[in-house]
């Protein structure tokens, strides 16, 4: 079925929004937010139409619009850590919006945003640690402390490495927890699948037994019907024979014993 005018306009606006999201925008940029709001309205109208697209396409459109909306909400968060955490929960589209795209644009935007947030976190962390070290060095130099020696520089580098290592350990711990949750979800899914498989086998066996019992019952019903027909036929013949015998006997009786005068 050919797409309607509303669906064509939605695809054009969606492609434009994806292009804007991929660019570096000013904080005062307002077009993308207005475009996403218009996309939501067009998507609601498209779902109400009688000649609406397939449910898979509607789900894909909703997925992309929700991704863009979540991206805007994540950009409004104050810290880069919160932005990175919010971006982790965003789900980009699975199919390209236009025929020119090889990979979905929303997936590319998602990767760019994650890289940008990670860079901001690294810059903030290094900037904070560098500012503290610079302040310490200045204090040491103005107060003639022996902290400007090479040994102190090595100690500062060790402290910076310790901070970075702690941050890396936290990321690895979070990754291990997510991996453990994924394994637990996989095990629960496999267990539920086995239970459903056993239930399907039990149901199939019950249906097969019911079919066999129905066939047996049908055979017995046919045999009973045939037996009933046979018994009725024999009884009918016996009654006819008895009636004929009585009739002949009466005629003979009348012949043998004439009427008295």
C-alpha positions in Angstrom: 0.0 0.0 0.0 1.4 3.4 -1.0 2.2 5.8 1.9 -0.3 8.6 2.6 0.6 12.3 2.5 0.7 12.4 6.3 3.2 9.5 6.4 5.4 11.1 3.8 5.5 14.4 5.7 6.3 12.5 8.9 9.2 10.7 7.2 10.6 14.0 5.9 10.3 15.7 9.2 11.8 12.7 11.0 14.8 12.7 8.6 15.3 16.4 9.3 15.1 15.9 13.0 17.7 13.2 12.8 20.0 15.5 10.8 19.6 18.2 13.4 20.3 15.8 16.3 23.5 14.7 14.6 24.9 18.3 14.5 26.4 20.3 17.3 23.7 22.7 18.4 23.7 25.8 20.4 22.0 25.8 23.8 19.5 28.3 22.5 18.5 26.1 19.6 14.8 25.6 19.6 14.0 24.1 16.2 14.6 20.5 17.2 12.3 20.6 20.2 9.5 22.1 18.1 10.0 19.6 15.3 9.8 16.7 17.8 6.6 18.1 19.2 5.2 18.3 15.7 6.3 14.7 15.1 4.4 13.5 18.1 1.2 15.2 16.8 1.6 13.7 13.3 2.2 10.3 14.7 -1.0 10.5 16.8 -2.9 11.5 13.7 -1.3 8.7 11.7 -2.4 6.1 14.2 -6.0 7.4 14.0 -6.3 7.0 10.2 -8.1 4.1 8.7 -5.4 3.6 6.1 -2.6 3.6 8.6 0.7 1.7 8.0 1.6 -1.7 9.3 2.0 -2.1 13.1 5.7 -2.8 12.7 6.2 0.6 10.9 4.2 2.4 13.5 6.3 0.9 16.3 9.4 1.9 14.5 8.2 5.5 14.1 7.2 5.6 17.7 10.6 4.3 18.7 12.5 7.0 16.8 10.2 9.8 18.1 10.7 8.6 21.7 14.5 8.4 21.1 14.6 12.0 19.9 12.4 13.1 22.8 14.6 11.3 25.3 17.7 12.8 23.7 16.3 16.3 24.2 15.4 15.6 27.8 18.9 14.2 28.5 20.5 17.3 27.1 18.6 19.4 29.7 20.2 17.5 32.6 22.8 19.6 34.6 25.8 17.2 34.8 27.6 15.1 32.2 27.2 12.0 34.4 23.5 12.3 34.4 23.5 12.9 30.6 25.6 9.8 30.1 23.4 7.7 32.3 20.2 8.9 30.6 21.7 8.2 27.1 22.4 4.6 28.2 18.7 4.0 28.4 17.8 5.5 25.0 16.7 3.0 22.3 17.5 4.1 18.8 15.6 3.0 15.7 16.3 -0.3 14.0 15.7 0.5 10.4 16.9 3.5 8.2 14.5 6.3 7.7 15.4 7.0 4.1 16.7 4.7 1.3 20.0 6.6 1.3 21.0 5.5 4.8 23.0 2.3 5.3 22.6 2.4 9.1 19.8 4.0 11.1 20.6 7.7 11.7 19.3 7.5 15.2 21.9 4.8 16.0 24.6 7.1 14.7 23.3 9.9 16.8 23.2 7.6 19.8 26.8 6.7 19.4 27.9 10.3 18.9 26.0 11.4 22.0 27.5 8.7 24.1 31.0 9.6 22.9 30.3 13.3 23.6 29.1 12.6 27.1 32.1 10.4 27.8 34.4 13.1 26.6 32.8 15.7 28.8 33.0 13.4 31.8 36.7 12.8 31.1 37.4 16.5 30.6 35.6 17.4 33.8 37.4 14.8 35.8 40.8 15.7 34.4 40.0 19.4 34.8 39.1 19.0 38.4 42.2 16.9 39.3 44.4 19.3 37.3 43.1 22.3 39.1 43.7 20.7 42.5 47.2 19.7 41.5 47.9 23.2 40.1 46.6 24.8 43.3 48.8 22.6 45.4 51.9 23.3 43.3 51.3 27.1 43.6 50.9 26.9 47.3 54.0 24.8 47.6 56.1 27.2 45.5 54.9 30.3 47.3 55.5 28.8 50.7 58.9 27.2 49.9 57.6 23.8 50.6 59.6 20.9 49.2 56.6 19.8 47.1 58.0 21.2 43.8 60.6 18.5 43.8 60.5 15.7 41.2 59.3 13.3 43.9 56.2 15.4 44.5 55.5 15.5 40.8 55.6 11.7 40.7 53.3 11.7 43.7 50.8 13.9 41.9 51.0 11.7 38.8 50.3 8.7 41.1 47.3 10.4 42.6 45.9 11.2 39.1 46.5 7.6 38.1 44.7 6.4 41.2 41.7 8.7 40.5 41.5 7.4 36.9 41.9 3.8 38.1 39.1 4.3 40.6 36.9 5.6 37.8 37.8 2.7 35.6 37.1 0.2 38.4 33.7 1.7 38.9 32.9 1.4 35.2 34.1 -2.3 35.2 32.0 -3.0 38.3 28.9 -1.5 36.6 29.6 -3.5 33.5 29.9 -6.7 35.5 26.6 -6.0 37.3 24.9 -5.4 33.9 26.4 -8.6 32.6 25.2 -10.5 35.7 21.7 -9.1 35.2 21.8 -10.1 31.6 22.8 -13.6 32.5 20.1 -13.8 35.1 17.5 -12.6 32.6 18.8 -15.1 30.0 18.5 -18.0 32.5 15.0 -16.9 33.5 14.0 -16.7 29.9 15.4 -20.2 29.2 13.6 -21.6 32.2 10.3 -20.1 31.1 10.9 -21.4 27.6 11.4 -24.9 29.0 8.2 -24.7 31.1 6.2 -23.5 28.1 7.7 -26.3 25.9 6.7 -28.9 28.5 3.2 -27.4 28.7 2.9 -27.5 24.9 4.0 -31.2 24.9 1.4 -32.1 27.6 -1.3 -30.2 25.7 -0.4 -32.0 22.5 -0.5 -35.3 24.2 -3.9 -34.5 25.7 -5.2 -33.5 22.3 -3.9 -36.7 20.7 -5.5 -38.8 23.4 -8.8 -36.9 23.1 -8.7 -37.6 19.3 -8.1 -41.3 19.9 -10.9 -41.5 22.4 -13.2 -39.7 20.1 -12.4 -42.2 17.3 -13.0 -45.2 19.6 -16.3 -43.7 20.8 -17.4 -43.2 17.2 -16.5 -46.8 16.3 -18.4 -48.1 19.3 -21.4 -45.9 18.5 -21.5 -47.4 14.9 -21.3 -50.9 16.3 -24.1 -50.3 18.8 -26.2 -48.7 16.0 -25.7 -51.7 13.8 -26.5 -54.1 16.6 -29.7 -52.2 17.4 -30.7 -52.4 13.8 -30.1 -56.2 13.6 -32.1 -56.8 16.8 -35.0 -54.8 15.5 -35.0 -56.8 12.2 -35.0 -60.2 14.0 -37.9 -59.1 16.2 -39.9 -57.9 13.2 -39.5 -61.2 11.4 -40.4 -63.2 14.5 -43.6 -61.1 15.0 -44.6 -61.6 11.3 -44.1 -65.3 11.6 -46.2 -65.5 14.8 -49.0 -63.5 13.1 -49.0 -65.7 10.0 -49.0 -68.8 12.2 -52.0 -67.6 14.2 -53.8 -66.6 11.1 -53.3 -70.0 9.5 -54.3 -71.8 12.7 -57.5 -69.9 12.9 -58.4 -70.8 9.3 -57.7 -74.4 10.0 -59.7 -74.3 13.2 -62.6 -72.9 11.3 -62.4 -75.5 8.6 -62.0 -78.4 11.0 -64.7 -77.4 13.4 -67.7 -76.1 11.4 -70.3 -73.9 13.0 -72.9 -75.7 15.0 -76.5 -75.5 13.8 
